[in-house]
Amino acid sequence: MSSVDALKDAARLEVERRRDELVDLSHRIHAAPELGYMERKASRWVAESLEASGFDVERGVCELPTALSARSGEGELHVAICAEYDALPEIGHACGHNVIAAAAVGAGAALARVANEAGLTVHVLGTPAEEGGGGKVLMLERGAFDGMHAALMIHPTSFDLADPAMIAAESVTVRYTGKEAHAAFAPHEGINAADALTVAQVAVGLLRQHILPTDRIHGIVTKGGEFPNIVPASSEGHYIFRSRTIQELERLRPKLFACFEAGAIATGASVELESLPPYAHVESDPDLAGRYRRNAEALGRTFVENRDAFPASTDFGNVSLAMPAAHPLIGVESNGAGNHQPGFAAACATPSADRAVVDGAIAMAWTAIDAALDPDVRRRLLERAAGAPTHAA
């Protein structure tokens, strides 16, 4: 194997050589926002960029048309770099997934340049629908991460943080079915589905007094009726609930679902609950997160110390419970705007965001090189994977 410094220099030069095309990729994805599982352009552009870097790319993996798996290198240690590229409704890339995708492509290209010398096999996984759709959960269950020894990705926000305490979350759609009636002539003949949802909302509000301070419940009404003089026969709401850990989330779930059942009991409506796969909390591997921080600091980045500064949720949490992983945050100047705000979407196609693409790519590549060439870290990653079950176990 070559020296760590020599491999890091080669990786950095590869990212810098590709800087313009990485920034162009970020801006193209930003300018054409696509919702989860509909990221046809973004996934194609990511795949084409990886193929141009010599990766063997398989598209539509895990029965997900916009998922992809790209591989380069023949080393013993397998490292996955996760690329996200879905946007949010109405406000586009207000979570900066265009930055994530471009940085992942850059890190992959850099590692492909040195993979065999470092004893690495690098996988870039295109993971759709992070914004509620659980793409990584499905890919994990369907084997996309089998054989991986570590996983890395970066996520933009307004500051740098190496090991954020990101929390568990679950999304649920609640649907009530009642019976139409004329609201003035024969309201007694109706079963008001909108009232059922109102009762549930009141119950949820009262429940908040008796949950942990770290729990979160938030939701919207997506359907409340058709016309004021028709008793609503159907209503629908969309809720997300969160806890510090997946274990605490499991304890919160039956309490929240009882509130939804209360709406049905009180009105006589029937209720249907549809949940998406829960997102686990993120467990950062200390070696990977620590080395990422040192590498990013070497590029001139400054980190905050408050691990609780970003209590968001991600399907990468499920990956982090399955293998050593790190999900550091990378700062973008946003003039006070936070994630999921229009101002942050605007910030993710600026020179600051472009720098985040380049710095994130280099820092992730350097972190993988450190893991490969540090004998203790490498041994730990390989030995842990040897004792871990596969998705089919």
N, C-alpha and C positions, 0 to 999 in steps of 0.2 A: 504493500500500500504506500502511496505517496504521503507526504507530510500534510498535517491538517491545514497549515497556512497555504501551501501550494494549491490544495484542492479548493480552499475557500476563495483564493484569488481567481482561480479559473471559473468558479461558479459566479462570482461577482461580475467578472468580465462578460460572461455569457448573458446575464441579465442586462447589463449596460449596453451590450451590443444590440439587444432586442428591445431596448427601451421604447423606441417609437412605435413598434408594432404592438407592444403590450398596452401602451397608453391608447393607441387607436382601438384595440379590442375593448378596453374599458369604456371608451366613449361611444363606440357603436352599440354595446349592450345597454348603456345608459340611455341612449337616444331612442331605443326600441324596446321599451319595457314590456315584459310578458309575464302573465300570472303563472302560478305553480302548475306543473304538468303541461303547460302550453309553451314552454321556452324553446320553441323550434329553432328560431334564428340563433339565439344565444348558444344553445347546445351545439348547433352546427358550426358556429364560428369557433367555439372552444375546441371542438374535435379537429377542425381544419388546422388550427394553430399548433395543436399537439402533433398532428401528423407531419407538419412541416418541420417539427423538431425531432423527427425520427421515431416517434412513439407508434407502437401497434395499438390502434384504437378500435374498440368494439362499441358500437352505438346501440341504443335501445336495450341495455342490459336490464336484468331483473324484471322483465316484462313491463318496463317503464320507457316509453318512446323517447323521452328527453333525458334519460340517464345515460352515462357513458363510463367506460373503463379504459384507461390508457396505460400502457406498461412500457418501461425501458430499463435496460440493465439486467445483469445476471448474478448480482450479489446475493449473499445469504440473508442479509437483513432487509426485510420488506417494509417500506415506509409509504403510507398513503397520504396524499395531499388532497384535501377536499375543496372542490369548486362549487360555489352556489351561484345561481344566476336568475332566480325568480324575483319579480317585483311585487309591489303592493297595489291594490286597487286604487285608482284615482291619483295617487301621489307618486307612482313610479318607483324609482330606485332610491326611496327614502331610507333604506337600510344599507345601501352601498354594496349590494351584491355584485354589481359590475366590478367594483374594486377587488372583491374576493375572487371572482373568476379570473381576472387578469393576473393577479398576484399568484394564484395557484398555477396558471400556465407558465408564468415566469420562473417560479420555484421548480416546477417540473423540468423545464428546459435546462435550467442550471444544473440540476442533479443528474439529468441524463448525460450531460457533458462529462461528469466525473464518476458516474455510478459504479462502473466496474473497478476503477482504481480504489474507490472507497469501500468496496464490498457491499454495495447497495443494489436493490431493485426498487425502482420508484414507480408508484402507481398514482396517477391523477384520476380521481373519481369525480365525475360530474353528477352532482346530487340535486335533483329538482325539488321544488316545492317545500323549501324550509319554512316559508311563512304559513304554517298551519297544516300543510299537507303531509308532513312526516316522511319525505323522500328517503332520508338516511335510515329511518327506522325500517322501512320496507327493504332497502338495500342490504341492511345488516341482517335482517331475517332471511333474506334470499341468497345470502352467501357472497355478496360483493366484497366484504371485508375479510373473508376467510383467508388465512395465511398471512395477514398483516401483523407486523410486530409493533407498529406505532402509527398514530394518525395525527396530522397537523392541519390547521387552517388559521387564517387571521380574519378579523371582523372589524370594519371601521366604526368608530364612534368619535366623540369629540376629544378623546384623550387616549393615552397609551396605558394599558394595564396587562400584566403578564398572566395572571391567574384569576380572572374574574369569578366570583361566586354566583354563577348563573343557576337559576332555579328550575324546578320541575314544573310542567304545565300540561294541561289537557284541554282540548276543544270539544264542545258538545253542542249539537243542535237539538232544540226541544220543539216538538210540533204537537199542537192540540187540535183535535177534531171535535166539532160540536154539531149544531144543526141550525140551518137558516130559518129565519122567520121575519115577518114584517115587524120592525121595531116599535111601531105605534099601534097597529091593528091587532097583532097577536104575539106580543113579545113572550108570553107565557109558553108558547109552543117552541121557542128556540132554546138552544144550549150555546151559551156565549163563549166561544173559544178565546176571544180577546180577554174576557174576564179571567179565564183560567191563567193566562200569562200574567195578568196584573197581580193576581193572588200570589203566583210564584215569585214575581219581582219583589213584592212586599215581604214575603218569607225570606228571600235571600238577603234583603236589607236588614231584617231582624237577626238573621244568622250571623252577620258580620260582627255582632257584639260578642259572639261565643266561639270565634275561631282564633287561631294563633296570630299574633301581630305580624308575622311574616307571611301569612296566607294572603292571597289576592283572589277576588272574584269580580269579573267585569263582563258585561254583556250588552247586546243591543237587540231591539225588536226589528226583525226583518220582514214581518208581515203582521198586520193588525186588523185586517178586515178589508172589505171591498167598497162599502158605501155606508154613510151614517144611518140610513133607514133600513138596513139589513142587519139582523143579528149575525155577527161573524161566525161562520161555520169552521173557519180554520185560522190559526195563528202560528207564528213561528218566531223563535228567538235564537240567537247565537251567543254562547257564553264561553269564556276561557277562565279556568281556575288554576291557581299556581300555589306551590309550597316550596319550602327550602329543599326538600329531598323527595324522591319518588315515593319513599315510605310514608312521609307526611301527606303527600298528595293522595295516596290510597286511603288514608284515614279521613280526609276531607270529602272525598267523592260521595260516600253514602249520605252525608249530611246535606250536600247540595242537591243530590237527586231526590231526597225526601221533599225538598221545597218544590220541585217540579211535580212530584206526585200530589202534593197538597193542592196545587191548582186544579188538577183533574178531580180530586175528591170533592173539593168545594163547589164545583160547577156542574159536575156530571159529564164533562168532556173526557175523551180518551187522550192519552199522552203517548208519544213515541220519542225515545231518546236515541240519538245517533252520535257516537263518540269517535273521534279520530285517535290514532295511536298516541298514547301519552309520551311526552318528552321527559326524559330523566334529567336530573341536575347534572352539571358538569363537574367531573373530578379531574383536576389538572395533575398531570404527572410532574412532580417537583423537578426532576432532572430536565425534562423537555421544556417546561415553562421557564426554569431558571436560565437555561442556556439560551433560549429565545431572547430573554430580557437582556442578557449580556451582549448578545450579537446585535440586537437592535440599538442598544446604547452605544455600541461601537460605530453605528451609523449616524449617531447624533440625536437619537430620540430620547425623550425624558418621560419617565413613568410616574404615575400616581401610585399611592400605597393602599388606598381603600378598596379592599376586595369586594365590598358590598356596593360599590358605586354604580353597578350596572346589573340590577336584578331582573334581567330579561331571561328568555328561555330559548332553547335551540334543540333541534333533533340531534345535534352533535353530542348532546349529553348521553344519549344511548350508546354512541360509539365510545365515549370516554369511560363508561362502565365496563365495556367489553375488552378494552385494550389500553395500554398507556397512551395518553393523548394530551394535547395542549391546544387551547383555543384563545390565544391572546387577542386583545383589542389593539387596534392601531388608530392613532389620532388623525383626524381631518379637521382643518380649520373651518368652522361652520357658523361663525358669527352668532353664537348663542343657541342655534337650533340643535335639537336632539333628534335621535333616530325616530323615524315614522312621522316626521314633520316635513312639509314642503321645502323649508329652508335647508334641511339636510340633504334632500334629493338634489337641490341645486349645487350644494357643496361637493357632491361626489363626482363632479366633472370639472374640477378646478385644478390648478397646479398643485395645491396641497394634497388632493386625492391622487393625482398622478405620482407624487412623491411616495404616497402610501403604497401604491402598486409596486413600485421599484423596491422600496425599503422592505416591504412585507415579503416580497419574493426572495430577496437576498437573505433576510434574517431566517426565513423558514429553511432555505437551502443550507445555510450555515449550521442551523440547529440539527438537521438530519446528518450532516457531515460529522458534527461533534458526537452525536449518538453512535454513529458507525465506527468512529476511530477511538472513542474512549472505551478501553477494554471492559471496565466495570459496567458501564451503561449498556454496552452492546450485549454483554453476557446476560445481564438481568432481563433485557428485552427478549432475547432468544429463549431463555429458560422459562420466562413467564408464559410465552406463547406455546411452548412445548406442553405445558400442563393445562392449557385452556381448552374448553370444549369448542367444537365448531357449531355453526348455526343449526345443524341437524341433530345435535346430541340431545 
